[in-house]
Amino acid sequence: MAKTIWPEPGDPDLLYIIEKALTEIEAMPRDKRENLAHLDAEINDAVEKLKALKEKLEATTDKK
């Protein structure tokens, strides 16, 4: 079976990719983001979930 280029769920690389994408969206000028206003709630929700996931991953890594 061919190896996938996508990281497995829970892989720290996946978290990095998502954080990078969110950072780029948040760095957009406000007026351009206003066109994507409906995404604000989604972005904020994703950021909170990422923070929780990061804490869980760090806790798992610390236990090893």
C-alpha positions, 0 to 999 in steps of 0.5 A: 500500500502506498504511504499517504502524504497526510499525517495521521490524526493526533500527529503533531505535524497535523497540528502544525499544519492547522495552526499555520493555516489559522495563523495565516487567516488571522493575519489577513487584513480586517476588511478582507476577513469581513468577507469571511465573517461567518468563519470567525466563529469557526476559527475561534472554535477551532483555535480553542479545540487546537489548544485543548488538543495541544495540551493533551498531546503535550501531556501524553508526551510528558507521560512517556 
